[in-house]
Amino acid sequence: MTNLTDVAVVGFAQAPNVRRTHGTTNGVEMLVPIFAQAFERTGLSKQDIGFWCSGSSDYLAGRAFSFVAAVDAIGAFPPIHESHVEMDAAWALYEAWLKIRMGEVDTALVYGFGKSSAGELRRVLALQLDPYVTAPLWPDSIAVAGLQARLGLDAGLWSEKDLAEVAIRSRADAAANPYAQVSGHAEVSELLDAPFVADPLRAHDIAPVTDGAAVIVLASVERARDLVERPAVIAGIDHRVDSPALGSRDLTRSASAEAAGRAAGAGSAGPVEVAELHAPFTHQELILREALGLGEGVRINPSGGALTGNPMFSAGLARIGEAATRILDGDARRALGHATSGPALQQNLVAVLERG
């Protein structure tokens, strides 16, 4: 049996998380600068990349084959080996991981981008719902999350104070993140006095509308050791999916995140020190912490997480990149990155990273 190649993250870059109302939706303006950053940090060039894979959405961009326009950020020559997924670029990372794992290439560049401010995001995300029963009712993404949060409140699984504390910690941590869109200090009483956006969710419970992009460079472990001092080796990665029918699953837990975490090795070979969770709503962080078995000793979202900047189709990739950065910088030996897609944590991807 052929030995599979180990894969490591060797570079990460992201665009500032902002909300704009101008510019195009093809992502080129956001991608060109962060490609340059990733190449500078790894010492690689475009010619050194064996495989390119992106994540984005035509629905968000409002145009067909929008990812093709984004390829302009790479350049027309020389020809490249390229692919695309119509979802968060964390799933593009999974495809690129497989390419290196199977020995087809020894380097890959993964990127995701999205301009959420170009449309009405709450309605755009309704298009990912069950097309026969749910989508025709047009429940927006925040209303669906509100139903999930209410179920947990009524079951006594969390309180409004618990949710506010998640927001407070996230904003405080984001103060040290120059890419964050939202940051600062707040008191629980102050947040709980705010009006509801979708009962029981208030503004602090909801990730902001964000434009942004992110890029990760992968390499085989053998190549990675020539590029960086401490490669972040992907020790395990897996993704699972729950039913899109909201009434057919328990929304207060995430069976798919639990299964993906178990398959990726989140609960084996020692605890993780840092976990970057893609939780666009405060209560979803609590669900994910439970599903992934993350105890009190795990540092959750030191970047501030998606609550302080949630660029569609790159926020999940950024969580993996942020987790890998802790290893690349020498701040952690074992970290976890998580990405989600779909309504109410329907699809989940978990990557466990270790110092190589």
ABEGO torsion letter per residue (X at the ends): XBBBBBBBBABBBBBBBBBBABEBAAGAAAAAAAAAAAAAAAGBBAAABABBBBBBBAAAAGBBGAAAAAAAAAEAOBBBBBBBBBBBAAAAAAAAAAAAAAGABABBBBBBBBBAAABBAAAAAAAABBAAAAAAAGBBAAAAAAAAAAAAAAAGABBAAAAAAAAAAAAAAAAABAABABBEBBBAAAAAABBBABOABBAAABBBBBBEBBBBBBBBAAAAAAABABBBBBABBBBBBBBABAAABBAABBAAAAAAAAAAGAABGEBBABBBBBBABAAAAAAAAAAAGBBAABBBGAAGEAAAEBBBGAAAAAAAAAAAAAAAAGABABBBBBBBBEBGGABBBBBBBBBX
